[in-house]
Amino acid sequence: MEKKLYSIGEICTITNLSRKTLRHYDNIDLLKPDFVNPKNNYRFYSEYQILKLQIILALKDNGFSLEEIKKEFLCKNNKSLHNFIEKYKHKIEKIDENIEELKKNKKNIENILKIFQFQDLEKITLKKFDERFFYSLEGVGDSKLNISFMDIFKIIQSSITSGNGYLGKKIKNNSNKSFLLFKNDIYLDKKEKILAGEFITIRYRNSNRDQALNKITEYIKNNNIEIEDVIYEIEIVNSFLTNKEIEYITEIQIPIKKGKLMHYNLKNGKFIGCGKGYGGEIKSEITIENGKIVNIQFISHNETKIISDPAFENIPSLIIKTNSILVPNVSGCSMSSRGIRESVKNALIEAGENSELLELQLLEAENLEKIKHGNNKKIIRPIETFDVVIIGAGGAGLSAAIAAANRGLKTVVLEKMSSVGGNTLISMGGINIPENSVQISKDIKDSKDIFKEDILKGGDFKNSPMLLDIFVNNALDTFNWLKEFVKVEFKDELIHFGGHSVPRAAVFKGKYGIELISKLRAKALLLGVEIKTDVFCESLIEDFDKVVGVVGKIENTPVKFYGKEGVILATGGFSGNIELRKKYNPNLDERYKTTNISSITGDGHIMSEKIGADFTQMEYIQTFPISNPETGELSHVGGTRFDGAILVNKNGDRFVEELERRDVVSEAILNQENGVAYLVWSKEIESLVNRTEKNKEEVERLKNSKLFHKGDSLIECGEYFGLNLENLSKTIDKYNTFVENKKDLDFNRRGDLVEIKDGPFYIQQVAPAVHHTMGGLKIDENCRVLNKNNEPITGLYAAGEIVGGLHGTNRLGGNAITEVIVFGKKAGENIGK
């Protein structure tokens, strides 16, 4: 049968390629025609070559160059599955490098635009600059120089428009020297330095130089600031950027003598100041000796332990070292950092410092690069080797680390934040355990079967039977492990979370999950676990068919962490990744805040997806009903819902059973006016747990946002929020009747009913926020991650919220902490077996 041939014109029609492209492929020996007519040099192609051309085009779409396609894919001598996989893995690495480079480019451009868009003119500003370099333009017209004026003009123009340089003048001893300023070393002989340091600056437009110079001179004089005898004037916007002279902007920069920003007329002694942190007031006491801050003590604060620790470890020591509050925030605890600086600022004012100057320092501190608090700064090695690598230092990661280290395995935990704890740290502090010791002491009847039935109902019976059995059957043993081995302490109380038949959540001592994380961390360190913070993990490392490590970044330097036995993913869910949320549930878009900490962005999901891991139930995403409507913060004050508080709408009516499943309560609130509800309680309920007293810092935040009111009467509180007072009074009277009769006839509320009768009364405005992602990686009974063929990926394990299937459509409150400990411990016990 005669082989059919296609002309070059027909190939162009079939593939939408040009003749020029096909001829180029021929010339570089990538795709030779099947036959060339010797009489007219017309090219003809066979069907095989059409197929080959489709492969070439597909590889081009995958980012491979023509040279790579020719050498790596069409070479007959280099064929093996291993080589094929390696080629694609290498390409992924190159793409990741390109993405990082593009991110850097984007950041640089954003910084350039930020500089040019600054329009706050004739305002005194304190700035801190790194060392800069400039090229003097003096003598440019000298014929001895091997460069023309036109060449210099082009260099200046390209430097300014690229954001790499600025024209400026150095004014000293009544002489002016023009220069081209660069941010980085320009490696030229004819260069000078502007030393790093603090500068008093002011910007002016076009012809307002004298006015600006007088203003900054007067400011320096009035505040007794000691300056160097030089002035720099930097052209921010000039004729290279606009033809309109009215748009020209110049910045005067005057260097402050090193260490002379603080006054010498500070009074010796001890002075107290207050600042506002994340948890409310921070009160500090500073000691001044001979114009210097020599000590800082904290009298009181309500910052969350562990999360805020890096701020308290770094900010005070930096202030003392520099004798200035012009110090940066610590990554991961910016609000605590600000509160510490503010408290010291106010103490310095008491000591005699100029308040206006201190305010300048506070403002400029926000522009400084944040401190990374990781304990890995001294030596950064390109490769580190362990038995087990764990990604994520929340409850699951630390539990896994303890279990692995207890087996004698050399273990490292990598955490991208500056502190450990993850979402576990800010949880409500309850862990569901059937038949726990507190239940027994209170004579509450419970069992594994009742617990299991509650979870199945809560998840609409879509739970993984295998994961659920492991969860229920190991809960009590894990609880005892926490108490006896990890030494976690518990209160003699229980929380009755929504969806549970009985109260079964044991409560950690202290606030939130601080007791749990503190003890897990301490035990891990005692067993020799290395915990490295400020490490951002980017990709898993594979050795053919086995996961052997992860590529992380420390201070933007890539480091490969190898685990001989494998890697455990404990990176949490993806509530903070809006794009990923919208991919699986388009309704949960930018309008929704999240209760989670900022690091919960699905990093583990993204890394494991790249190597072929399988996922389940990703569309099931839960909102937490009682959150701050403005920030999404999970409300611990709102835990009064479990104690007996009721929910009403703007009209003053109840609309849902308060202890229903989270998804049911959330949906009910979203259906009310403005998508918010009002939690109402009084002295009787408050006295049970004293939640407002125990969460003063949150109450303060809510008050500042006008989301909370405490009053002597129900009417006063209702008026504050503009509720229908008549209906509200009727609702409360009706509910108190239900309490008297021990039966909620409207919504059949479970648990104990408590009266709302005596003042003070409390009302809090609440709204749902994205809280938990039920879907995630598929794992087997040994916590091994499965691929799309339902086979274990050798060397890869997962535990905690990154795993899908346990909760079904909806997670019951208090089950998250149980999950992370049960499965974290199990992953650490099984890895490498």
C-alpha positions in Angstrom: 0.0 0.0 0.0 1.5 3.3 -1.0 2.3 5.6 1.8 0.4 8.9 1.8 2.5 12.1 1.9 1.4 15.6 2.8 2.8 18.8 1.3 4.2 21.5 3.5 1.1 23.6 2.8 -1.1 20.8 4.0 1.0 20.3 7.1 0.7 24.0 7.8 -3.1 23.8 7.5 -3.3 20.7 9.8 -1.0 22.2 12.5 -1.4 25.9 12.2 2.4 26.2 11.9 4.0 28.5 9.3 6.2 27.3 6.4 9.1 29.2 8.0 8.8 27.2 11.2 8.7 23.8 9.4 11.8 24.8 7.4 13.5 25.8 10.6 12.7 22.4 12.1 14.3 20.8 9.0 17.4 23.0 9.1 18.1 22.1 12.8 17.4 18.4 12.2 14.5 18.3 14.5 11.9 17.3 12.0 13.1 16.2 8.5 10.6 15.8 5.7 10.0 12.3 4.6 10.7 13.1 1.0 12.1 16.2 -0.8 11.5 16.4 -4.6 14.9 16.9 -6.2 13.4 18.8 -9.1 11.8 21.6 -7.1 12.9 21.0 -3.5 9.3 20.7 -2.3 9.0 19.0 1.1 6.6 16.2 1.8 5.7 14.6 5.2 4.2 11.3 6.3 1.6 10.6 8.9 4.3 9.4 11.3 5.9 12.8 11.0 2.6 14.5 11.8 2.5 12.5 15.0 6.1 13.3 15.8 5.3 17.0 15.2 2.4 16.8 17.7 4.9 15.4 20.3 7.2 18.4 19.6 4.4 20.9 20.0 3.2 19.2 23.2 6.8 19.3 24.7 7.0 23.0 23.7 3.8 23.7 25.5 5.3 22.0 28.6 8.2 24.5 28.5 10.9 22.5 26.8 13.2 24.3 24.3 13.8 22.9 20.8 17.3 22.0 21.7 16.0 20.0 24.8 13.4 18.3 22.7 16.0 17.3 20.1 18.6 16.1 22.6 16.5 14.7 25.5 13.4 13.3 23.9 14.1 12.4 20.3 17.5 10.9 20.9 17.3 7.1 20.5 20.2 6.4 22.8 18.8 7.9 26.0 15.5 6.1 26.7 14.4 4.8 30.1 11.5 5.5 32.4 13.9 6.9 35.0 15.4 9.3 32.5 12.0 10.4 31.3 10.8 11.1 34.9 14.1 12.9 35.7 13.7 15.2 32.6 10.2 16.3 33.8 11.4 16.7 37.4 14.3 18.9 36.2 11.9 21.0 34.1 9.6 21.5 37.2 12.7 22.7 39.2 13.5 25.1 36.4 9.9 26.4 36.3 10.0 26.9 40.0 13.2 28.8 39.7 11.6 31.0 37.0 8.6 31.6 39.2 10.8 32.7 42.1 12.7 35.0 39.8 9.4 36.4 38.5 8.2 37.0 42.1 11.4 38.9 42.8 11.0 40.9 39.7 7.4 41.7 40.7 8.5 42.7 44.2 11.2 45.0 42.8 8.7 46.7 40.4 6.2 47.1 43.3 9.0 48.8 45.4 9.9 51.1 42.5 6.2 52.1 42.1 5.9 52.6 45.8 8.8 55.1 45.7 7.4 57.0 42.7 3.8 57.1 44.0 4.8 58.6 47.4 3.0 61.9 47.5 3.2 62.9 51.2 5.1 66.1 50.7 6.7 68.6 53.1 6.3 66.1 55.9 9.3 65.3 58.2 10.1 61.6 58.1 12.8 59.5 59.8 14.3 56.9 57.5 16.8 54.1 57.8 18.9 53.4 54.7 21.4 50.6 54.0 24.8 51.5 52.5 24.4 53.2 49.1 26.9 54.1 46.3 27.0 56.9 43.9 28.9 57.7 40.7 30.1 61.3 40.6 29.1 63.2 37.4 31.8 65.9 38.0 34.1 66.2 34.9 31.8 64.2 32.6 32.6 66.7 29.8 36.3 66.3 30.3 37.8 65.2 27.0 40.3 62.9 28.8 37.4 60.6 29.8 36.7 57.9 27.2 32.9 58.6 27.3 30.6 61.1 25.6 28.0 63.3 27.3 25.4 61.4 25.2 26.5 58.1 26.6 26.2 59.4 30.1 22.8 60.8 29.4 21.6 57.4 28.2 23.0 55.7 31.3 21.3 58.2 33.6 18.0 57.8 31.7 18.1 53.9 31.8 19.1 53.9 35.5 16.3 56.2 36.6 13.5 54.6 34.5 14.5 51.1 35.7 14.4 52.2 39.3 18.1 51.3 39.7 19.4 54.8 40.2 18.6 58.4 41.0 20.1 61.8 40.2 21.2 63.7 43.3 23.4 66.3 44.8 25.8 66.2 47.7 26.0 69.6 49.5 28.9 70.1 51.8 31.0 73.2 52.8 29.0 75.4 50.3 30.0 73.1 47.4 27.6 71.0 45.2 28.5 67.7 43.7 26.1 66.0 41.3 26.0 62.2 41.2 24.1 59.2 40.1 22.9 57.2 43.2 22.7 53.4 43.1 21.2 51.1 45.8 24.0 48.5 45.3 27.7 48.5 44.8 28.4 49.5 41.1 31.9 48.1 41.1 33.5 51.2 39.6 36.6 53.0 40.7 35.0 56.5 40.6 32.4 55.7 43.2 31.7 57.1 46.7 29.7 55.7 49.6 26.8 57.0 51.6 27.1 55.1 54.8 24.2 53.2 56.3 22.3 54.9 59.0 19.3 57.1 60.0 18.3 60.2 58.1 15.9 63.0 58.7 14.1 63.5 55.4 11.5 65.8 53.7 10.1 65.8 50.2 9.2 68.9 48.2 7.7 69.6 44.8 9.5 71.6 42.2 10.3 75.1 43.4 9.5 74.7 47.1 13.1 73.8 48.1 13.7 76.8 50.4 10.5 76.2 52.3 11.3 72.5 52.8 14.9 73.2 53.8 13.8 75.8 56.4 11.2 73.4 57.8 13.6 70.5 58.2 16.4 72.8 59.6 14.0 74.2 62.2 12.8 70.7 63.2 16.4 69.5 63.7 17.2 72.6 65.8 14.0 72.3 67.9 14.6 68.7 68.7 18.4 69.0 69.3 19.2 66.3 66.7 22.9 66.0 66.0 23.5 65.7 62.3 26.5 65.2 60.0 27.7 68.3 58.0 26.3 67.1 54.7 23.0 67.3 52.8 21.9 64.9 50.1 19.2 65.9 47.7 17.7 63.1 45.7 15.5 63.6 42.6 12.7 61.2 43.0 10.7 62.4 40.0 12.4 64.5 37.3 12.5 65.2 33.6 13.5 61.7 32.8 10.0 60.5 34.1 7.7 63.4 33.2 7.5 66.5 31.0 5.5 68.4 33.6 7.7 70.4 36.0 4.9 70.6 38.5 5.3 66.8 39.0 9.0 67.0 39.9 9.7 65.7 43.5 13.0 65.9 45.4 13.9 64.5 48.8 16.3 66.1 51.2 18.2 63.5 53.2 20.3 64.6 56.2 22.3 61.9 58.0 22.0 61.8 61.8 25.2 61.2 63.7 25.4 57.6 64.8 23.9 57.0 68.2 22.8 60.7 68.5 19.1 60.3 67.7 18.3 60.0 71.4 18.5 63.0 73.7 21.2 63.3 76.3 18.8 65.2 78.6 16.8 62.0 79.5 16.4 61.7 83.2 18.1 58.9 85.0 15.8 56.4 86.7 12.9 54.0 86.0 9.9 54.9 83.9 6.7 53.1 83.0 4.8 53.1 79.7 1.9 51.3 78.1 1.4 50.1 74.5 -1.3 48.2 72.7 -0.5 44.7 71.5 -2.6 41.9 70.0 -3.9 40.9 73.5 -4.4 44.4 74.8 -2.2 46.5 77.1 1.5 45.9 77.4 3.0 47.7 80.4 6.8 48.0 80.5 9.4 49.6 82.8 12.6 51.0 81.3 15.8 52.0 83.1 17.7 55.0 81.9 21.4 55.7 82.8 23.4 58.5 81.2 21.0 59.0 78.4 20.9 55.3 77.5 18.2 52.6 77.8 20.0 49.9 79.9 17.1 47.6 80.8 13.5 46.8 79.9 11.1 44.9 82.2 7.5 43.9 81.4 5.1 44.5 84.3 2.1 43.0 82.6 0.7 41.9 79.2 -1.9 39.5 77.8 0.0 38.4 74.6 -0.5 34.8 73.6 2.5 32.8 74.9 4.6 31.0 72.3 3.3 33.1 69.4 4.5 36.4 71.0 7.7 34.9 72.5 9.9 35.9 69.5 8.8 39.5 69.9 9.7 39.6 73.6 13.0 37.9 72.9 14.1 40.2 70.1 12.5 43.7 70.3 13.7 44.7 73.9 17.3 43.6 73.2 17.4 45.5 69.9 16.0 48.6 71.5 18.7 48.4 74.2 21.5 47.7 71.7 20.6 50.6 69.4 19.3 52.9 72.1 16.3 53.5 69.8 12.8 52.3 69.2 13.6 52.3 65.4 13.7 48.5 65.3 11.7 46.2 63.0 8.8 43.9 63.7 9.4 40.2 64.2 7.8 38.1 61.5 4.7 36.3 62.8 4.1 38.6 65.8 3.9 42.2 64.4 1.2 43.4 66.7 3.1 42.3 69.8 6.3 44.0 68.3 4.3 47.2 67.9 2.9 47.1 71.4 6.4 46.6 72.9 7.8 49.6 70.9 4.8 51.7 71.9 5.1 50.9 75.6 8.8 51.9 75.5 8.0 55.0 73.5 5.6 56.2 76.2 8.1 55.4 78.9 10.7 57.4 77.1 8.3 60.4 77.0 8.0 60.1 80.8 11.8 60.2 80.9 11.9 63.5 78.9 12.2 62.4 75.3 10.5 64.4 72.5 7.2 62.7 71.6 7.2 63.9 68.0 10.6 62.4 67.3 9.6 59.1 68.9 6.4 59.1 66.7 8.6 59.4 63.6 10.6 56.4 64.8 7.5 54.3 65.3 6.3 55.1 61.8 9.6 54.3 60.1 10.0 51.1 62.0 7.0 49.7 60.0 9.1 50.1 56.8 12.0 48.0 58.1 12.4 44.5 56.9 10.9 42.1 59.5 13.1 39.9 61.7 13.0 36.2 61.0 13.3 34.5 64.3 14.3 31.1 63.2 16.9 29.3 65.3 18.9 28.4 62.2 20.6 31.7 61.3 24.1 31.1 62.4 25.0 28.4 59.9 23.0 27.6 56.8 24.2 24.3 55.2 23.0 23.4 51.7 22.2 19.8 52.8 21.0 18.4 56.1 20.4 14.8 56.8 18.0 13.2 59.4 16.1 10.0 59.8 12.7 11.7 59.7 11.7 15.1 58.3 8.4 16.6 59.6 6.9 19.7 57.9 4.7 21.7 60.3 5.1 22.4 64.1 1.5 22.3 65.2 -0.1 19.6 67.3 0.2 16.9 64.6 3.9 17.7 63.7 5.0 17.8 67.3 3.2 14.6 68.2 4.7 12.9 65.3 8.2 14.2 66.3 7.8 12.8 69.8 6.7 9.4 68.6 9.5 9.2 66.0 12.2 10.4 68.4 11.0 8.0 71.1 11.9 5.2 68.6 15.5 6.5 68.5 15.1 8.3 65.1 16.9 11.5 64.4 14.1 13.9 63.8 13.7 17.5 62.5 10.6 19.6 62.5 10.4 22.5 59.9 8.0 25.3 60.6 7.5 28.3 58.3 6.4 30.7 61.0 8.6 32.2 63.7 7.0 30.2 66.4 5.5 26.7 66.8 1.9 25.8 67.5 0.0 26.4 64.3 -3.8 26.4 64.7 -3.6 24.1 67.7 -2.1 26.9 69.7 -5.2 29.2 69.2 -7.8 26.5 69.5 -10.5 26.7 72.1 -8.5 24.3 74.2 -10.8 21.2 74.2 -10.1 17.7 73.1 -12.9 15.2 72.6 -12.3 11.9 74.5 -15.1 9.4 75.2 -15.0 7.9 78.7 -12.4 10.4 79.9 -11.6 10.8 83.6 -13.5 14.1 84.0 -16.6 12.5 82.5 -16.3 9.6 85.0 -15.9 12.0 87.9 -19.0 13.9 86.8 -20.9 10.7 86.2 -21.5 11.4 82.5 -22.3 8.3 80.5 -20.4 8.1 77.2 -18.8 5.4 75.0 -16.9 4.9 71.8 -20.1 3.8 70.0 -21.9 7.0 71.0 -18.9 9.1 70.0 -18.7 7.3 66.7 -22.4 7.8 66.0 -22.2 11.5 66.8 -19.3 11.9 64.3 -21.2 9.9 61.6 -24.3 12.0 62.0 -22.2 15.2 62.0 -20.5 14.2 58.8 -23.7 13.1 57.0 -22.3 9.5 57.1 -19.6 10.3 54.5 -16.8 9.6 56.9 -14.0 7.2 56.0 -14.8 4.0 58.1 -11.2 3.1 58.4 -10.0 6.5 59.6 -13.0 6.8 61.9 -12.3 3.5 63.6 -8.7 4.5 64.2 -9.8 7.8 65.6 -12.4 6.5 68.0 -10.5 3.5 69.2 -7.3 5.4 69.9 -8.7 8.6 71.5 -8.6 7.5 75.1 -5.2 5.9 74.9 -3.9 9.1 73.3 -5.4 11.2 76.1 -3.6 9.1 78.6 -0.4 9.4 76.6 -0.7 13.2 76.8 -1.2 13.1 80.5 1.3 10.5 81.5 4.1 10.7 78.9 3.9 14.3 77.7 2.8 15.6 81.1 0.0 17.8 79.7 -2.3 19.1 82.5 -6.1 19.4 82.3 -8.8 21.3 84.2 -11.6 19.6 86.0 -14.1 20.7 83.4 -15.7 19.8 80.1 -16.9 21.6 77.0 -20.1 20.5 75.3 -19.3 21.3 71.7 -22.1 21.4 69.1 -23.2 18.2 67.5 -22.2 16.0 70.5 -24.7 14.0 72.6 -22.9 14.7 75.8 -20.1 17.0 77.1 -16.9 15.1 76.3 -14.2 17.7 75.5 -11.4 17.7 78.2 -10.0 21.2 78.7 -6.3 22.0 78.8 -5.0 24.0 81.8 -4.6 27.7 81.1 -5.8 29.4 77.9 -6.3 28.1 74.4 -3.9 25.3 73.4 -0.9 26.9 75.1 -0.5 24.1 77.7 -0.7 21.4 75.0 1.9 23.0 72.6 4.2 24.0 75.4 4.4 20.5 76.8 4.6 18.9 73.3 7.5 21.2 72.4 9.3 20.6 75.7 9.0 16.8 75.3 10.2 16.9 71.7 13.3 18.9 72.7 13.9 16.6 75.6 14.0 13.7 73.2 16.5 15.4 70.9 14.2 16.7 68.2 15.5 19.7 66.2 12.8 22.3 65.7 13.7 24.9 63.0 11.4 27.9 62.5 11.3 30.3 59.6 11.8 27.5 57.1 9.5 27.7 54.1 9.2 24.3 52.4 8.8 24.4 48.6 9.0 21.0 47.1 9.4 17.3 48.0 12.5 15.5 46.9 12.1 12.1 45.2 14.6 9.4 44.5 12.9 7.7 41.6 9.8 6.3 43.3 10.5 7.3 47.0 10.1 10.6 48.8 13.4 11.2 50.5 13.3 14.8 51.7 12.1 18.4 51.1 13.6 21.6 49.7 13.2 24.4 52.1 14.4 28.0 52.2 16.1 29.7 55.0 16.6 33.5 54.5 16.0 32.9 50.8 18.8 30.3 50.7 17.7 26.8 49.4 18.4 23.9 51.8 17.7 20.3 51.1 16.5 18.3 54.2 16.9 14.6 53.7 15.0 12.0 55.7 16.3 8.4 55.5 12.9 7.0 56.6 10.8 9.6 54.9 8.8 12.8 55.3 5.7 13.5 57.4 3.4 16.3 56.2 1.7 18.1 59.1 1.1 21.4 57.3 -2.6 21.8 58.2 -5.5 22.8 55.9 -5.9 25.5 53.2 -8.5 27.9 54.8 -6.1 30.8 54.2 -5.6 30.1 50.5 -8.4 31.9 48.8 -7.6 30.6 45.3 -7.6 27.0 46.5 -10.8 27.5 48.4 -12.5 28.9 45.4 -11.3 26.0 43.3 -13.3 23.6 45.4 -16.0 25.8 46.7 -16.5 29.0 44.6 -18.8 30.6 47.2 -16.0 30.9 49.8 -14.3 33.8 48.0 -12.6 37.0 49.2 -15.6 38.0 51.2 -14.9 35.4 53.8 -12.3 35.9 56.5 -10.7 32.9 58.2 -10.2 31.9 61.8 -6.9 30.3 61.0 -3.4 31.7 61.5 -1.8 33.2 58.4 0.4 30.2 57.6 -2.5 27.8 56.9 -2.3 28.1 53.1 -2.2 24.5 51.8 1.5 24.2 51.3 1.5 20.5 51.9 -1.4 20.0 49.5 0.5 21.9 46.7 3.8 20.0 47.3 2.2 16.6 47.3 -0.1 17.3 44.3 3.1 17.8 42.2 4.2 14.3 42.9 0.9 12.6 42.1 -0.8 12.3 45.5 -4.5 11.7 45.6 -7.1 13.8 47.4 -10.6 13.3 48.8 -13.6 15.4 49.8 -11.8 18.7 49.0 -15.1 20.4 48.5 -16.1 20.1 52.1 -15.0 23.3 53.8 -16.3 24.4 57.2 -17.1 27.8 58.5 -17.0 28.6 62.3 -20.2 30.3 63.3 -19.0 32.5 66.2 -16.2 34.7 64.8 -15.3 38.3 64.6 -17.2 39.7 61.6 -14.3 42.1 60.8 -11.2 40.0 61.2 -12.5 36.4 61.2 -10.8 35.7 64.5 -12.4 32.7 66.3 -14.1 34.0 69.4 -13.2 32.5 72.7 -15.6 34.9 74.4 -18.2 33.4 72.1 -17.7 30.1 73.8 -20.6 31.2 76.0 -22.7 29.5 73.3 -21.6 26.2 74.9 -22.4 27.5 78.4 -26.0 28.6 77.6 -26.0 31.8 75.6 -28.6 32.2 72.8 -28.4 33.6 69.3 -30.8 36.2 68.0 -31.1 38.2 64.8 -31.5 42.0 64.3 -35.2 41.5 64.9 -34.5 40.0 68.4 -35.7 36.5 67.4 -34.0 33.2 67.9 -33.5 31.3 64.6 -31.4 28.2 65.2 -30.5 25.6 67.9 -27.3 27.1 69.3 -25.6 23.7 69.7 -26.4 22.4 66.2 -23.6 21.4 63.9 -21.2 24.2 62.9 -22.3 24.2 59.2 -26.0 24.4 60.2 -25.5 27.3 62.6 -23.2 29.1 60.1 -25.7 28.8 57.3 -28.5 30.0 59.6 -26.5 33.1 60.6 -25.6 33.9 57.0 -29.4 33.9 56.2 -30.0 36.7 58.7 -29.9 40.4 58.0 -26.4 41.5 57.0 -25.2 37.9 57.6 -24.6 38.5 61.3 -26.2 37.3 64.6 -26.1 38.5 68.2 -25.0 36.2 71.1 -26.9 37.1 74.3 -26.1 36.0 77.9 -26.2 37.4 81.4 -24.6 37.0 84.8 -26.0 33.4 85.3 -24.1 32.1 82.3 -21.0 34.3 82.6 -20.5 33.1 86.2 -20.2 29.5 85.0 -16.8 29.9 83.2 -16.1 33.7 83.4 -15.2 33.9 79.7 -15.1 37.7 79.5 -12.7 37.8 82.4 -10.5 35.0 81.0 -10.4 36.6 77.6 -10.0 40.3 78.5 -7.7 41.0 75.5 -10.4 39.7 73.0 -13.1 41.7 74.8 -11.0 44.8 74.4 -10.6 44.2 70.6 -14.3 43.6 70.3 -15.2 46.8 72.2 -12.8 48.8 70.0 -14.7 47.5 66.9 -18.1 48.1 68.5 -18.9 44.3 68.4 -19.4 43.8 72.2 -21.4 45.5 74.9 -21.9 44.8 78.6 -24.7 46.6 80.3 -26.8 46.7 83.4 -30.0 45.9 81.5 -31.0 43.9 78.5 -32.5 47.0 76.9 -29.2 48.9 77.2 -27.4 46.2 75.4 -30.1 45.8 72.7 -30.2 49.5 72.1 -26.4 49.5 71.5 -26.8 47.2 68.5 -30.1 48.6 67.3 -32.1 45.4 68.0 -35.9 45.2 68.1 -36.2 45.7 71.8 -39.8 44.5 72.2 -39.1 41.2 70.4 -35.8 40.8 72.2 -37.5 41.0 75.6 -40.3 38.6 74.5 -37.6 36.1 73.2 -35.7 36.2 76.5 -38.9 35.8 78.6 -40.0 32.9 76.5 -36.5 31.2 76.7 -36.5 31.6 80.5 -39.8 29.7 80.6 -38.2 26.9 78.6 -35.4 26.9 81.2 -37.9 26.6 84.0 -39.6 23.7 82.3 -36.3 22.2 81.2 -37.4 21.9 77.6 -36.7 24.1 74.6 -40.0 23.9 72.7 -38.7 26.1 69.8 -35.4 24.4 68.8 -35.0 21.5 71.3 -31.7 22.8 72.5 -29.5 20.0 73.9 -27.4 20.2 77.1 -28.3 22.3 80.2 -30.5 25.3 79.8 -29.5 28.3 81.8 -31.5 31.4 82.6 -30.8 34.9 81.2 -32.3 37.1 84.0 -29.9 39.1 86.1 -27.5 41.8 85.1 -25.0 42.5 83.9 -26.1 41.4 80.4 -23.8 40.8 77.5 -24.4 41.0 73.7 -21.7 40.1 71.1 -22.1 40.5 67.3 -20.9 37.4 65.5 -20.5 36.0 61.9 -19.1 32.8 60.3 -15.6 32.6 59.0 -13.8 29.8 57.1 -12.4 27.5 59.8 -11.6 24.0 58.7 -11.0 22.1 55.5 -12.3 18.5 55.9 -10.9 17.4 52.6 -7.2 16.5 52.0 -4.8 13.8 51.2 -5.8 10.2 51.1 -3.9 8.0 53.5 -3.9 4.3 54.5 -4.2 2.9 58.0 -0.5 3.6 58.6 -0.7 7.3 57.6 1.0 6.6 54.3 -0.1 9.0 51.5 -1.7 7.3 48.6 -1.4 8.1 44.9 -4.1 8.1 42.3 -3.8 4.3 41.9 -4.6 4.0 45.6 -1.0 2.8 46.2 1.2 4.2 49.0 3.8 6.8 48.0 7.0 5.3 49.6 8.4 7.6 52.2 5.5 10.1 52.4 3.2 10.2 55.4 0.6 12.8 56.5 -1.3 13.6 59.7 -3.8 16.3 60.9 -5.9 18.6 58.9 -4.0 18.0 55.6 -5.6 14.5 55.6 -9.2 14.1 54.2 -12.0 11.7 54.9 -12.2 11.4 58.7 -14.9 14.1 59.3 -17.1 13.7 56.2 -19.0 16.8 55.2 -18.6 18.6 58.6 -16.2 18.4 61.5 -17.7 18.5 65.0 -16.1 20.9 67.5 -13.3 19.5 69.6 -12.4 16.7 67.1 -9.6 18.6 65.5 -7.3 18.4 68.5 -8.1 14.7 69.0 -7.3 14.1 65.3 -3.9 15.9 65.2 -2.7 14.0 68.3 -4.0 10.6 67.4 -2.8 10.6 63.8 0.4 12.7 64.5 1.4 10.1 67.0 0.5 7.2 64.7 2.5 8.7 61.8 5.6 9.0 64.0 5.2 5.5 65.2 4.8 4.0 61.7 7.3 6.0 59.5 9.9 3.7 58.1 8.4 0.5 59.3 
